[in-house]
Each structure stands twice: as C-alpha cells, then as structure tokens.
C-alpha cells in the first residue's frame, strides 16, 4: 500500500467515524511516542521504534511531558 493510499484510507475512515479533526499519519506516530514515554519506555527504545538516527530528535517528545503536553494535546486534538 502506498503512503497516499494510506492517507486517503485514514481520512475516509475518520469521516465515516464522524471525526471532524484533521487526521493524519504523523499524529499517530506522535501519540505512539508519547504513550511509550508516559508508560516509562526509555528514550533509546523510543528512538529505535521511531527510526530516529539522532537521539536529539527523540528528545523532543521528552520535553513535551506533563501539564504542558496535556495543554497542547487539548488545543490541537
């Protein structure tokens, strides 16, 4: 399945489910990383799961913890 086909399918499923938010693939990736982090997964593990070459890329998720992350989540989701 190509990436454009996955995007199209995801948007179609969201529309069918009555989801009015802008649904896109990166949102799932971000949510996955935050869930791993919130459940105690080490950054090195998350880095490997996301395929980041640099640890600094993965550390962005560690900076968005706690109340600030919840606030941003409420605002954009």
N, C-alpha and C positions, 0 to 999 in steps of 0.2 A: 504494500500500500504506500502510495506516495504521500509526502507531507501535505500538499494541497488537498488531497482526498481526505486525509485525517482531519484537517482543519474544517473542511466542508461538512464532514460527518458530525464532528463535535458541535458545530453551530446548529446543525439540523436537529440533533438530539436535544440541545438546550432549548431550542424553540419549541419542540414537541413537548418538553417537560415544563414549559411555561416560565423558563428562566429568562428574565429580562436583562440581566447583567451581560456585559461584554465578555464572552467566554473565549479563552484562547489557551493554547497548549502550555505556554510558559507559566501561566497561573497554576497549573497542576504541578509543574516542576518546582515552583517556589513553595507551594503548600507542602509538597512532599519533603523538601529540605527542612522547612520549619517544623514539621511534625517530628522528623527524626531528631532534630536538635532539642525540641521540647521534651522528648522522651529519653534524653540522655545519651544519644549517639555521639561519639567523638567526631570532631571536625574532619579528621583524617578519613574516617569511614564515609562521611557525607561527601567529601571531596571525591572519593573513588566512585561512589554511586552516581554522582552527577557528571563525572568525567572531566572535572576541572584539572587543568595542568598545574595551576598555581594555587597554593593554599590561601593566598590573599583574596582570590575570587570567592572562595567558600566562606571566608571570614565575614563577608558582608551579611550573611544570614545571622551570625552570632551577634552582630551589632543591633539587630532588629528583634530584641527579646523584650519580654515583659510588657508593661503598660504601653510603651511607645509602639510596639508591634501590633498590639490589640487595637490601638487607636487608628493606625494606618490600615489595618485589615478592615475595620468597620467603615472607614472612609471610602476605600476603593473596592470593596467586595460588597 
